[in-house]
Amino acid sequence: MSSRNRTEGHSWERESVKLINTNSLNGKLIPKDEVTGKFIPVTNLPEEYFELFPKVGTCREYNRALDADKVDITTVDPRKIAEFGYLIQNKSLVGGAAPYPILLKEMEKAQEIYGGIPVIFHKQTQKRIQTNGKVKFFEIGRFAITYLSAFLAMMTEIKELKLKLQKYES
């Protein structure tokens, strides 16, 4: 793997962590540091700020065993992996689709141990040569891929929760 690909892959993992953690704040305002007056980075916020999901980080940093089982994003607190409910592998690839069936299958061991839904976060890029001859990579899209059965289960769970909420509100 070239150094550019490795760097891009690690950057995509860190960006995904930030996206999940920011989404998990559920609209809470991010506090400012009392000394500097700057906003505290999401990754440095204490656990109590995260409402929707437990705080997550990269498996390279927090859980090397999961990293070996092809999972890239996990909870900072290992006791909350099942509560998080997802096993996420990141792929940043140039060109076409990743070998999704193989990638999802690689996470089966972790799924047997921790449960959760295996998901691939795929950032697709395209390589272009500029008029000056330099190579530049452009993002084409970002995708979340899982098994159809897992997606249908999520759809059902969301609909059931919405119906319960409607009954509760009326």
N, CA, C and O atoms as a DFTB+ gen file, in Angstrom:
680 C
 N C O
     1  1       0.851      -1.165       0.000
     2  2       0.000       0.000       0.000
     3  2       0.905       1.239       0.000
     4  3       1.831       1.345       0.803
     5  1       0.621       2.159      -0.905
     6  2       1.452       3.360      -0.969
     7  2       1.192       4.250       0.238
     8  3       0.162       4.138       0.902
     9  1       2.130       5.121       0.504
    10  2       1.995       6.018       1.645
    11  2       0.809       6.962       1.466
    12  3       0.148       7.308       2.445
    13  1       0.529       7.385       0.230
    14  2      -0.616       8.250      -0.042
    15  2      -1.920       7.532       0.306
    16  3      -2.807       8.121       0.923
    17  1      -2.037       6.269      -0.085
    18  2      -3.251       5.499       0.197
    19  2      -3.432       5.268       1.691
    20  3      -4.541       5.374       2.215
    21  1      -2.349       4.956       2.365
    22  2      -2.408       4.722       3.815
    23  2      -2.825       5.997       4.540
    24  3      -3.684       5.964       5.421
    25  1      -2.220       7.111       4.170
    26  2      -2.554       8.403       4.777
    27  2      -4.012       8.751       4.515
    28  3      -4.716       9.187       5.425
    29  1      -4.468       8.564       3.290
    30  2      -5.861       8.862       2.938
    31  2      -6.817       7.967       3.721
    32  3      -7.852       8.434       4.198
    33  1      -6.481       6.693       3.857
    34  2      -7.326       5.765       4.612
    35  2      -7.442       6.164       6.078
    36  3      -8.533       6.145       6.648
    37  1      -6.330       6.522       6.679
    38  2      -6.341       6.938       8.086
    39  2      -7.099       8.260       8.256
    40  3      -7.810       8.449       9.243
    41  1      -6.946       9.157       7.304
    42  2      -7.676      10.435       7.360
    43  2      -9.178      10.200       7.265
    44  3      -9.953      10.850       7.968
    45  1      -9.592       9.279       6.404
    46  2     -11.015       8.965       6.241
    47  2     -11.570       8.344       7.532
    48  3     -12.706       8.624       7.914
    49  1     -10.782       7.513       8.194
    50  2     -11.202       6.949       9.488
    51  2     -11.429       8.067      10.513
    52  3     -12.462       8.105      11.182
    53  1     -10.459       8.971      10.628
    54  2     -10.581      10.062      11.601
    55  2     -11.759      10.975      11.272
    56  3     -12.463      11.433      12.172
    57  1     -11.970      11.236       9.995
    58  2     -13.107      12.071       9.592
    59  2     -14.431      11.379       9.920
    60  3     -15.378      12.028      10.364
    61  1     -14.499      10.075       9.704
    62  2     -15.716       9.312      10.025
    63  2     -16.005       9.351      11.517
    64  3     -17.157       9.489      11.930
    65  1     -14.957       9.228      12.327
    66  2     -15.106       9.315      13.787
    67  2     -15.703      10.671      14.157
    68  3     -16.626      10.757      14.967
    69  1     -15.166      11.719      13.558
    70  2     -15.659      13.070      13.851
    71  2     -17.130      13.219      13.422
    72  3     -17.926      13.819      14.144
    73  1     -17.484      12.680      12.262
    74  2     -18.870      12.757      11.782
    75  2     -19.826      12.042      12.741
    76  3     -20.886      12.575      13.072
    77  1     -19.457      10.845      13.185
    78  2     -20.316      10.084      14.098
    79  2     -20.433      10.802      15.438
    80  3     -21.532      10.952      15.972
    81  1     -19.310      11.243      15.976
    82  2     -19.336      11.914      17.278
    83  2     -20.122      13.225      17.215
    84  3     -20.864      13.543      18.144
    85  1     -19.969      13.983      16.137
    86  2     -20.725      15.227      15.988
    87  2     -22.208      14.938      15.882
    88  3     -23.021      15.632      16.493
    89  1     -22.575      13.916      15.110
    90  2     -23.979      13.522      14.974
    91  2     -24.556      13.077      16.311
    92  3     -25.728      13.320      16.599
    93  1     -23.735      12.427      17.123
    94  2     -24.177      11.909      18.411
    95  2     -24.447      12.999      19.438
    96  3     -25.114      12.751      20.442
    97  1     -23.937      14.201      19.200
    98  2     -24.183      15.303      20.126
    99  2     -25.652      15.719      20.115
   100  3     -26.125      16.372      21.045
   101  1     -26.370      15.337      19.058
   102  2     -27.816      15.570      18.967
   103  2     -28.172      17.047      19.160
   104  3     -29.108      17.382      19.887
   105  1     -27.415      17.916      18.501
   106  2     -27.728      19.335      18.540
   107  2     -27.173      20.098      19.724
   108  3     -27.357      21.312      19.814
   109  1     -26.494      19.412      20.636
   110  2     -25.893      20.119      21.779
   111  2     -24.804      21.065      21.276
   112  3     -24.085      20.753      20.326
   113  1     -24.695      22.200      21.914
   114  2     -23.641      23.135      21.567
   115  2     -22.309      22.629      22.093
   116  3     -22.221      22.115      23.208
   117  1     -21.295      22.779      21.292
   118  2     -19.961      22.374      21.706
   119  2     -19.396      23.498      22.579
   120  3     -19.398      24.659      22.171
   121  1     -18.916      23.158      23.776
   122  2     -18.414      24.205      24.673
   123  2     -17.078      24.778      24.217
   124  3     -16.345      24.173      23.436
   125  1     -16.791      25.970      24.737
   126  2     -15.506      26.614      24.451
   127  2     -14.551      26.371      25.615
   128  3     -14.966      26.277      26.770
   129  1     -13.276      26.272      25.290
   130  2     -12.237      26.146      26.292
   131  2     -12.162      27.460      27.069
   132  3     -12.108      28.536      26.473
   133  1     -12.158      27.370      28.382
   134  2     -12.169      28.572      29.217
   135  2     -10.891      29.390      29.082
   136  3     -10.921      30.608      29.256
   137  1      -9.778      28.749      28.778
   138  2      -8.501      29.449      28.682
   139  2      -8.316      30.082      27.304
   140  3      -8.013      31.271      27.198
   141  1      -8.502      29.281      26.247
   142  2      -8.227      29.771      24.890
   143  2      -9.430      30.451      24.250
   144  3      -9.271      31.273      23.347
   145  1     -10.639      30.113      24.712
   146  2     -11.847      30.661      24.096
   147  2     -12.236      29.957      22.802
   148  3     -13.216      30.337      22.162
   149  1     -11.480      28.936      22.412
   150  2     -11.772      28.186      21.192
   151  2     -12.695      27.017      21.526
   152  3     -12.727      26.536      22.659
   153  1     -13.448      26.566      20.514
   154  2     -14.316      25.406      20.706
   155  2     -13.468      24.173      20.990
   156  3     -12.419      23.973      20.378
   157  1     -13.933      23.354      21.919
   158  2     -13.236      22.116      22.257
   159  2     -13.472      21.120      21.118
   160  3     -14.617      20.921      20.712
   161  1     -12.412      20.490      20.593
   162  2     -12.621      19.505      19.522
   163  2     -13.555      18.383      19.994
   164  3     -13.495      17.954      21.146
   165  1     -14.402      17.925      19.100
   166  2     -15.382      16.889      19.437
   167  2     -14.708      15.674      20.053
   168  3     -15.244      15.073      20.984
   169  1     -13.547      15.310      19.549
   170  2     -12.857      14.121      20.060
   171  2     -12.378      14.295      21.496
   172  3     -12.078      13.305      22.162
   173  1     -12.300      15.531      21.989
   174  2     -11.844      15.779      23.358
   175  2     -12.994      15.976      24.347
   176  3     -12.752      16.175      25.538
   177  1     -14.232      15.924      23.876
   178  2     -15.371      16.120      24.768
   179  2     -15.553      14.919      25.687
   180  3     -15.298      13.786      25.278
   181  1     -15.993      15.150      26.926
   182  2     -16.244      14.024      27.830
   183  2     -17.468      13.214      27.374
   184  3     -18.316      13.712      26.633
   185  1     -17.538      11.977      27.827
   186  2     -18.576      11.021      27.422
   187  2     -19.997      11.555      27.615
   188  3     -20.872      11.253      26.805
   189  1     -20.246      12.334      28.659
   190  2     -21.621      12.772      28.945
   191  2     -22.211      13.691      27.868
   192  3     -23.416      13.942      27.880
   193  1     -21.396      14.195      26.941
   194  2     -21.909      15.034      25.857
   195  2     -22.581      14.210      24.758
   196  3     -23.330      14.754      23.946
   197  1     -22.320      12.921      24.729
   198  2     -22.782      12.100      23.622
   199  2     -24.103      11.425      23.975
   200  3     -24.153      10.537      24.826
   201  1     -25.182      11.862      23.304
   202  2     -26.527      11.405      23.632
   203  2     -26.972      10.202      22.804
   204  3     -27.520       9.246      23.352
   205  1     -26.746      10.239      21.504
   206  2     -27.293       9.203      20.629
   207  2     -26.465       7.924      20.629
   208  3     -27.016       6.823      20.621
   209  1     -25.156       8.068      20.638
   210  2     -24.248       6.925      20.618
   211  2     -23.135       7.179      21.625
   212  3     -22.863       8.327      21.976
   213  1     -22.495       6.118      22.088
   214  2     -21.297       6.324      22.911
   215  2     -20.212       6.993      22.054
   216  3     -20.247       6.908      20.826
   217  1     -19.272       7.645      22.695
   218  2     -18.161       8.283      22.001
   219  2     -17.348       7.219      21.268
   220  3     -17.059       6.158      21.822
   221  1     -16.982       7.510      20.018
   222  2     -16.223       6.539      19.221
   223  2     -14.838       7.083      18.878
   224  3     -14.571       8.281      18.977
   225  1     -13.973       6.162      18.474
   226  2     -12.620       6.481      18.025
   227  2     -12.165       5.400      17.065
   228  3     -12.927       4.486      16.750
   229  1     -10.938       5.494      16.600
   230  2     -10.437       4.477      15.676
   231  2      -9.990       3.242      16.456
   232  3      -9.513       3.342      17.587
   233  1     -10.152       2.094      15.839
   234  2      -9.704       0.839      16.463
   235  2      -8.183       0.809      16.603
   236  3      -7.659       0.183      17.524
   237  1      -7.472       1.480      15.699
   238  2      -6.010       1.548      15.821
   239  2      -5.623       2.163      17.165
   240  3      -4.599       1.806      17.748
   241  1      -6.451       3.088      17.650
   242  2      -6.138       3.775      18.901
   243  2      -6.739       3.082      20.124
   244  3      -6.111       3.050      21.182
   245  1      -7.957       2.521      19.993
   246  2      -8.682       2.051      21.175
   247  2      -8.864       0.538      21.295
   248  3      -9.096       0.042      22.398
   249  1      -8.766      -0.208      20.195
   250  2      -9.037      -1.641      20.297
   251  2      -8.328      -2.380      19.165
   252  3      -8.898      -2.586      18.094
   253  1      -7.089      -2.773      19.411
   254  2      -6.291      -3.430      18.370
   255  2      -6.857      -4.794      17.969
   256  3      -6.663      -5.235      16.836
   257  1      -7.556      -5.463      18.891
   258  2      -8.159      -6.758      18.548
   259  2      -9.252      -6.564      17.496
   260  3      -9.333      -7.332      16.538
   261  1     -10.080      -5.555      17.668
   262  2     -11.111      -5.262      16.662
   263  2     -10.463      -4.821      15.353
   264  3     -10.941      -5.167      14.272
   265  1      -9.391      -4.068      15.448
   266  2      -8.671      -3.632      14.253
   267  2      -8.196      -4.851      13.465
   268  3      -8.267      -4.864      12.236
   269  1      -7.718      -5.866      14.163
   270  2      -7.270      -7.099      13.508
   271  2      -8.441      -7.846      12.857
   272  3      -8.248      -8.611      11.911
   273  1      -9.674      -7.615      13.378
   274  2     -10.875      -8.243      12.810
   275  2     -11.530      -7.362      11.756
   276  3     -12.706      -7.537      11.437
   277  1     -10.761      -6.409      11.213
   278  2     -11.168      -5.571      10.079
   279  2     -12.210      -4.517      10.418
   280  3     -12.910      -4.033       9.528
   281  1     -12.323      -4.153      11.696
   282  2     -13.228      -3.078      12.101
   283  2     -12.364      -1.847      12.335
   284  3     -11.309      -1.940      12.963
   285  1     -12.803      -0.692      11.834
   286  2     -11.996       0.521      11.929
   287  2     -12.474       1.515      12.979
   288  3     -11.677       2.303      13.489
   289  1     -13.768       1.491      13.311
   290  2     -14.308       2.448      14.269
   291  2     -14.982       1.703      15.410
   292  3     -15.775       0.788      15.184
   293  1     -14.663       2.098      16.638
   294  2     -15.227       1.455      17.819
   295  2     -15.511       2.499      18.893
   296  3     -15.176       3.675      18.745
   297  1     -16.123       2.052      19.955
   298  2     -16.374       2.949      21.078
   299  2     -15.094       3.151      21.872
   300  3     -14.250       2.259      21.954
   301  1     -14.963       4.331      22.454
   302  2     -13.807       4.626      23.297
   303  2     -13.841       3.720      24.534
   304  3     -12.803       3.241      24.991
   305  1     -15.038       3.493      25.065
   306  2     -15.230       2.593      26.203
   307  2     -15.583       1.207      25.655
   308  3     -16.671       1.038      25.104
   309  1     -14.694       0.204      25.788
   310  2     -14.945      -1.109      25.186
   311  2     -16.213      -1.794      25.696
   312  3     -16.739      -2.683      25.026
   313  1     -16.712      -1.396      26.867
   314  2     -17.946      -1.995      27.396
   315  2     -19.183      -1.530      26.623
   316  3     -20.269      -2.077      26.813
   317  1     -19.032      -0.532      25.761
   318  2     -20.181       0.040      25.058
   319  2     -20.240      -0.325      23.575
   320  3     -21.003       0.280      22.821
   321  1     -19.443      -1.310      23.150
   322  2     -19.436      -1.706      21.738
   323  2     -20.819      -2.199      21.318
   324  3     -21.319      -1.800      20.267
   325  1     -21.444      -3.062      22.126
   326  2     -22.770      -3.595      21.790
   327  2     -23.815      -2.475      21.785
   328  3     -24.714      -2.473      20.945
   329  1     -23.702      -1.533      22.708
   330  2     -24.637      -0.409      22.763
   331  2     -24.539       0.441      21.494
   332  3     -25.556       0.924      20.997
   333  1     -23.339       0.626      20.971
   334  2     -23.142       1.384      19.729
   335  2     -23.877       0.698      18.587
   336  3     -24.581       1.348      17.814
   337  1     -23.712      -0.610      18.481
   338  2     -24.499      -1.404      17.548
   339  2     -23.992      -1.510      16.122
   340  3     -24.660      -2.108      15.278
   341  1     -22.832      -0.948      15.830
   342  2     -22.311      -0.994      14.458
   343  2     -20.848      -1.386      14.462
   344  3     -20.093      -1.012      15.359
   345  1     -20.457      -2.144      13.452
   346  2     -19.055      -2.497      13.213
   347  2     -18.703      -1.831      11.888
   348  3     -19.167      -2.266      10.835
   349  1     -17.896      -0.790      11.931
   350  2     -17.663       0.030      10.737
   351  2     -16.248      -0.172      10.218
   352  3     -15.267      -0.065      10.955
   353  1     -16.176      -0.467       8.926
   354  2     -14.898      -0.546       8.228
   355  2     -14.889       0.592       7.207
   356  3     -15.872       0.793       6.494
   357  1     -13.802       1.324       7.135
   358  2     -13.673       2.432       6.194
   359  2     -12.876       2.010       4.972
   360  3     -11.893       1.276       5.074
   361  1     -13.321       2.490       3.809
   362  2     -12.578       2.285       2.569
   363  2     -12.584       3.591       1.799
   364  3     -13.634       4.199       1.590
   365  1     -11.409       4.014       1.382
   366  2     -11.276       5.178       0.512
   367  2     -10.579       4.668      -0.733
   368  3      -9.378       4.398      -0.721
   369  1     -11.340       4.538      -1.805
   370  2     -10.807       3.894      -2.998
   371  2     -10.953       4.774      -4.233
   372  3     -11.899       5.552      -4.359
   373  1     -10.001       4.631      -5.129
   374  2     -10.054       5.305      -6.417
   375  2     -10.808       4.409      -7.381
   376  3     -10.544       3.210      -7.460
   377  1     -11.749       4.993      -8.114
   378  2     -12.457       4.247      -9.145
   379  2     -13.709       3.568      -8.648
   380  3     -14.507       4.164      -7.926
   381  1     -13.879       2.318      -9.038
   382  2     -15.123       1.590      -8.825
   383  2     -15.383       1.125      -7.409
   384  3     -14.788       1.598      -6.441
   385  1     -16.293       0.182      -7.336
   386  2     -16.771      -0.336      -6.052
   387  2     -15.721      -1.222      -5.386
   388  3     -14.883      -1.842      -6.041
   389  1     -15.803      -1.251      -4.090
   390  2     -14.961      -2.149      -3.295
   391  2     -15.579      -3.548      -3.337
   392  3     -16.751      -3.681      -3.690
   393  1     -14.834      -4.583      -2.990
   394  2     -15.402      -5.940      -2.944
   395  2     -16.251      -6.109      -1.670
   396  3     -15.835      -6.760      -0.712
   397  1     -17.446      -5.507      -1.688
   398  2     -18.294      -5.443      -0.491
   399  2     -18.573      -6.796       0.162
   400  3     -18.468      -6.895       1.384
   401  1     -18.924      -7.849      -0.594
   402  2     -19.190      -9.135       0.071
   403  2     -17.991      -9.639       0.875
   404  3     -18.155     -10.172       1.973
   405  1     -16.804      -9.471       0.334
   406  2     -15.593      -9.920       1.024
   407  2     -15.355      -9.068       2.272
   408  3     -15.048      -9.597       3.340
   409  1     -15.496      -7.753       2.135
   410  2     -15.258      -6.844       3.255
   411  2     -16.243      -7.089       4.391
   412  3     -15.854      -7.085       5.558
   413  1     -17.513      -7.303       4.061
   414  2     -18.513      -7.578       5.099
   415  2     -18.237      -8.919       5.776
   416  3     -18.384      -9.052       6.991
   417  1     -17.837      -9.906       4.981
   418  2     -17.541     -11.231       5.536
   419  2     -16.349     -11.176       6.496
   420  3     -16.314     -11.911       7.483
   421  1     -15.382     -10.315       6.212
   422  2     -14.203     -10.190       7.072
   423  2     -14.567      -9.731       8.487
   424  3     -13.800      -9.950       9.424
   425  1     -15.722      -9.102       8.646
   426  2     -16.128      -8.603       9.964
   427  2     -16.992      -9.596      10.738
   428  3     -17.456      -9.281      11.834
   429  1     -17.216     -10.798      10.184
   430  2     -18.092     -11.777      10.836
   431  2     -17.590     -12.198      12.217
   432  3     -18.389     -12.363      13.139
   433  1     -16.276     -12.374      12.370
   434  2     -15.735     -12.788      13.674
   435  2     -16.074     -11.740      14.740
   436  3     -16.513     -12.088      15.836
   437  1     -15.874     -10.478      14.421
   438  2     -16.204      -9.396      15.364
   439  2     -17.700      -9.363      15.635
   440  3     -18.120      -9.087      16.758
   441  1     -18.509      -9.642      14.617
   442  2     -19.963      -9.636      14.784
   443  2     -20.401     -10.757      15.725
   444  3     -21.304     -10.566      16.540
   445  1     -19.772     -11.911      15.617
   446  2     -20.097     -13.022      16.522
   447  2     -19.781     -12.667      17.974
   448  3     -20.516     -13.054      18.883
   449  1     -18.708     -11.945      18.187
   450  2     -18.283     -11.591      19.542
   451  2     -19.094     -10.427      20.108
   452  3     -19.565     -10.491      21.244
   453  1     -19.258      -9.367      19.321
   454  2     -19.837      -8.120      19.831
   455  2     -21.265      -7.843      19.367
   456  3     -21.929      -6.953      19.899
   457  1     -21.740      -8.603      18.374
   458  2     -23.039      -8.266      17.790
   459  2     -22.866      -7.036      16.921
   460  3     -21.749      -6.679      16.546
   461  1     -23.960      -6.403      16.608
   462  2     -23.885      -5.183      15.808
   463  2     -24.019      -5.454      14.323
   464  3     -23.942      -6.593      13.861
   465  1     -24.219      -4.391      13.606
   466  2     -24.429      -4.459      12.153
   467  2     -23.127      -4.058      11.461
   468  3     -22.594      -2.979      11.717
   469  1     -22.614      -4.928      10.582
   470  2     -21.406      -4.547       9.847
   471  2     -21.755      -3.533       8.753
   472  3     -22.702      -3.724       7.990
   473  1     -20.976      -2.459       8.694
   474  2     -21.203      -1.395       7.719
   475  2     -19.860      -0.975       7.134
   476  3     -18.857      -0.889       7.842
   477  1     -19.862      -0.719       5.840
   478  2     -18.675      -0.192       5.184
   479  2     -18.949       1.267       4.849
   480  3     -19.920       1.579       4.160
   481  1     -18.089       2.162       5.339
   482  2     -18.124       3.564       4.944
   483  2     -17.161       3.698       3.770
   484  3     -15.946       3.600       3.942
   485  1     -17.704       3.919       2.589
   486  2     -16.894       3.964       1.371
   487  2     -16.822       5.397       0.856
   488  3     -17.840       6.007       0.528
   489  1     -15.621       5.914       0.793
   490  2     -15.374       7.219       0.176
   491  2     -14.747       6.935      -1.184
   492  3     -13.625       6.436      -1.270
   493  1     -15.479       7.254      -2.235
   494  2     -15.013       6.963      -3.589
   495  2     -14.359       8.212      -4.179
   496  3     -14.915       9.309      -4.120
   497  1     -13.185       8.025      -4.739
   498  2     -12.464       9.142      -5.350
   499  2     -12.126       8.818      -6.794
   500  3     -12.195       7.670      -7.233
   501  1     -11.761       9.857      -7.512
   502  2     -11.371       9.699      -8.911
   503  2     -10.035      10.408      -9.107
   504  3      -9.818      11.508      -8.600
   505  1      -9.155       9.765      -9.842
   506  2      -7.830      10.318     -10.112
   507  2      -7.904      11.088     -11.437
   508  3      -8.346      10.560     -12.457
   509  1      -7.464      12.336     -11.393
   510  2      -7.459      13.164     -12.601
   511  2      -6.084      13.799     -12.770
   512  3      -5.404      14.138     -11.801
   513  1      -5.702      13.947     -14.031
   514  2      -4.444      14.623     -14.324
   515  2      -4.774      16.057     -14.720
   516  3      -5.542      16.300     -15.651
   517  1      -4.185      16.992     -14.005
   518  2      -4.423      18.410     -14.241
   519  2      -3.721      18.846     -15.528
   520  3      -2.874      18.123     -16.053
   521  1      -4.074      20.024     -16.031
   522  2      -3.444      20.551     -17.247
   523  2      -1.947      20.776     -17.056
   524  3      -1.183      20.751     -18.021
   525  1      -1.529      20.996     -15.805
   526  2      -0.096      21.176     -15.527
   527  2       0.635      19.840     -15.364
   528  3       1.830      19.816     -15.071
   529  1      -0.096      18.715     -15.557
   530  2       0.499      17.389     -15.477
   531  2       0.475      16.754     -14.104
   532  3       0.830      15.584     -13.962
   533  1       0.062      17.503     -13.084
   534  2       0.007      16.954     -11.733
   535  2      -1.242      16.101     -11.554
   536  3      -2.291      16.369     -12.141
   537  1      -1.104      15.071     -10.731
   538  2      -2.223      14.175     -10.425
   539  2      -2.971      14.721      -9.219
   540  3      -2.368      15.116      -8.221
   541  1      -4.300      14.735      -9.325
   542  2      -5.126      15.202      -8.217
   543  2      -6.278      14.210      -8.041
   544  3      -6.786      13.653      -9.015
   545  1      -6.685      13.998      -6.775
   546  2      -7.776      13.092      -6.468
   547  2      -9.000      13.898      -6.062
   548  3      -8.906      14.809      -5.240
   549  1     -10.150      13.561      -6.641
   550  2     -11.403      14.241      -6.351
   551  2     -12.399      13.261      -5.752
   552  3     -12.519      12.122      -6.203
   553  1     -13.102      13.715      -4.738
   554  2     -14.121      12.871      -4.117
   555  2     -15.349      12.804      -5.020
   556  3     -15.845      13.826      -5.492
   557  1     -15.835      11.572      -5.254
   558  2     -17.019      11.340      -6.078
   559  2     -18.256      11.202      -5.203
   560  3     -19.321      11.719      -5.541
   561  1     -18.117      10.504      -4.078
   562  2     -19.254      10.308      -3.183
   563  2     -18.860       9.515      -1.952
   564  3     -17.786       8.919      -1.873
   565  1     -19.786       9.535      -0.985
   566  2     -19.615       8.788       0.263
   567  2     -20.822       7.877       0.423
   568  3     -21.962       8.284       0.202
   569  1     -20.549       6.642       0.810
   570  2     -21.614       5.645       0.860
   571  2     -21.493       4.800       2.126
   572  3     -20.397       4.589       2.645
   573  1     -22.624       4.327       2.608
   574  2     -22.657       3.365       3.707
   575  2     -23.274       2.097       3.150
   576  3     -24.403       2.121       2.659
   577  1     -22.550       0.992       3.219
   578  2     -22.989      -0.266       2.620
   579  2     -23.098      -1.317       3.710
   580  3     -22.208      -1.456       4.549
   581  1     -24.200      -2.055       3.686
   582  2     -24.391      -3.164       4.614
   583  2     -25.202      -4.248       3.904
   584  3     -25.573      -4.096       2.740
   585  1     -25.471      -5.334       4.612
   586  2     -26.321      -6.381       4.063
   587  2     -27.757      -5.860       3.950
   588  3     -28.193      -5.064       4.781
   589  1     -28.481      -6.301       2.941
   590  2     -29.874      -5.896       2.766
   591  2     -30.703      -6.286       3.991
   592  3     -31.546      -5.506       4.433
   593  1     -30.479      -7.467       4.539
   594  2     -31.246      -7.909       5.714
   595  2     -31.019      -6.957       6.898
   596  3     -31.954      -6.671       7.645
   597  1     -29.796      -6.472       7.070
   598  2     -29.504      -5.525       8.157
   599  2     -30.197      -4.193       7.904
   600  3     -30.724      -3.580       8.831
   601  1     -30.198      -3.743       6.651
   602  2     -30.863      -2.483       6.319
   603  2     -32.368      -2.587       6.555
   604  3     -32.977      -1.669       7.105
   605  1     -32.968      -3.702       6.139
   606  2     -34.406      -3.898       6.350
   607  2     -34.746      -3.944       7.837
   608  3     -35.778      -3.420       8.258
   609  1     -33.879      -4.571       8.632
   610  2     -34.091      -4.605      10.088
   611  2     -34.034      -3.187      10.666
   612  3     -34.834      -2.836      11.534
   613  1     -33.085      -2.372      10.183
   614  2     -33.003      -0.983      10.645
   615  2     -34.253      -0.200      10.245
   616  3     -34.789       0.572      11.040
   617  1     -34.714      -0.403       9.009
   618  2     -35.937       0.278       8.553
   619  2     -37.120      -0.067       9.452
   620  3     -37.884       0.812       9.850
   621  1     -37.262      -1.344       9.765
   622  2     -38.368      -1.802      10.608
   623  2     -38.257      -1.205      12.003
   624  3     -39.245      -0.722      12.555
   625  1     -37.067      -1.236      12.569
   626  2     -36.869      -0.699      13.917
   627  2     -37.186       0.799      13.962
   628  3     -37.831       1.264      14.901
   629  1     -36.744       1.546      12.971
   630  2     -37.015       2.990      12.931
   631  2     -38.511       3.245      12.828
   632  3     -39.047       4.107      13.524
   633  1     -39.185       2.498      11.960
   634  2     -40.633       2.686      11.792
   635  2     -41.375       2.344      13.084
   636  3     -42.276       3.076      13.493
   637  1     -41.003       1.239      13.725
   638  2     -41.647       0.858      14.990
   639  2     -41.438       1.926      16.068
   640  3     -42.356       2.237      16.827
   641  1     -40.238       2.477      16.130
   642  2     -39.958       3.529      17.111
   643  2     -40.753       4.803      16.806
   644  3     -41.227       5.473      17.724
   645  1     -40.900       5.135      15.525
   646  2     -41.706       6.301      15.150
   647  2     -43.170       6.103      15.535
   648  3     -43.820       7.031      16.014
   649  1     -43.683       4.896      15.325
   650  2     -45.071       4.607      15.692
   651  2     -45.263       4.692      17.203
   652  3     -46.266       5.233      17.667
   653  1     -44.319       4.167      17.970
   654  2     -44.381       4.257      19.433
   655  2     -44.346       5.716      19.878
   656  3     -45.071       6.109      20.792
   657  1     -43.509       6.509      19.238
   658  2     -43.398       7.919      19.582
   659  2     -44.705       8.661      19.271
   660  3     -45.148       9.508      20.046
   661  1     -45.310       8.330      18.129
   662  2     -46.596       8.944      17.778
   663  2     -47.670       8.609      18.810
   664  3     -48.444       9.479      19.211
   665  1     -47.714       7.355      19.237
   666  2     -48.698       6.946      20.267
   667  2     -48.436       7.667      21.581
   668  3     -49.368       8.100      22.259
   669  1     -47.168       7.793      21.932
   670  2     -46.784       8.458      23.180
   671  2     -47.156       9.936      23.152
   672  3     -47.623      10.482      24.152
   673  1     -46.948      10.589      21.996
   674  2     -47.236      12.018      21.882
   675  2     -48.723      12.327      21.809
   676  3     -49.134      13.448      22.109
   677  1     -49.539      11.348      21.413
   678  2     -50.985      11.632      21.309
   679  2     -51.755      11.195      22.520
   680  3     -52.972      11.370      22.573
